[in-house]
Amino acid sequence: MSAPVARLSVPRLPNAGWRITSILTAIAVFAVLHVFALRGTDFEVAALVTGAEGMASFLADAFPPDLDWEGVLAPALKATTVTLWIGLLGTTLSIPSALLLAVFASRTTTPHRAVYQLSRAILSFFRAVPDIVFALIFVTAVGLGPFAGVLALICHNTGVMGKLWAESMEEADSGPQQALSTAGASRLQQVTHAALPMVLGQFVGLLLYRFDVNVRSSLVLGLVGAGGIGLLINQSIKSFRFDAMATQIIVVLVLIILVDQLSSFIRRKLEV
């Protein structure tokens, strides 16, 4: 007798009609959502066209920039330095709280599931509240000035950086930590001698990225009274000194470029 012939199972191809229907449905939903979004935001191209004359007048008042040293340029440079300090302190002073919450919010390093859930909730809160809202709160609490901006960035950066660091630890190789656990090491020893050294390079890279972002954010915080160059820009706009505003924006642009180049240089050195 001849041996029975094995039947090969051929995978069934997905229904082409069902795929086309799904794609068309997704496109329709996408289009409807945009229609509601355009109506909800009063998005009108005609308004932009009719406002072109006002924009041209604004640009005519802003250029050429006012380069008076005593009245505009020197105060702009001083305020920009304050903006840089706000971004720096908002980044570095958030490291302890972000690191602690990151360790508790990582599945591989948390001591208990309840601690994990609580830490995730705290990080979500700090991340969900915009830094400008924190700035408004702290301006009310401690008054106008850069101190309110620093406090606002510490809170928001704790939430963002803590989440990024926690995810980095979860994605890292858990082999060294498991080996220490098998050898009888405590949870603290596992974190300090295995988990953190494995992701130290990523931590520094993310920290530099957040510093870059925080310098930009500190400019916006100044618009609500949290000090720095943003406060001067707001004052120039309110007093219709658009030529001074243009000078201040150029100074900010130079600062952002320098910070970006410095961060990129340090990240390249760390990757070597």
C-alpha angles and dihedrals in degrees: 000000000000118000115258114262113240115233117229114223110228114207113242114244116233116262107269092207092053091051093050091049091050092050093048091047091051091049091049093050090047091052094047092050090052091050090055091044093051091049094044093053096042089238107184125164089196090063090055091050093049090047093055091096092055091047091051090051090050092052091047089056093046097051131104093033119235105253097180104146101209099038104036119359100049094047089046092054091047093049091046089055088053089051089054091050091050091054092045096049092041088057103040098039090054093058098088095049093040092049094048093048091044091056091049092043096053118092091218096053107026115113095216139008092241090055089049093053093045093049091048090051092051092049091048091052095050090045096046096053108075118236090240090059090051087050092054090050094049093043086058091047104042102015134243119327145075095295089072089051093051092051091048093052092046091056098045095039090052089060097045099040093041091056093047092049093047091053091048091055092047092053094047123099107276094197098099091047092050090049091054090046090053090049090056100258118159123247091256092052091049091053098044098040102034118011100044098041089052093059102029093111092051090047092055092046092051090046091055090048091052091048089056091050094045093055088056091045092051088061091059092044089059089063090068094047102274094128133247131085092320090069091054092048090052091050092049092051093048091050092046092240094142094160089059089046090055091054092050092049091051090052089050090049091055091049093050092050092050093048091047092050092047092050092048091049093051092046091052091051091051092051093054 
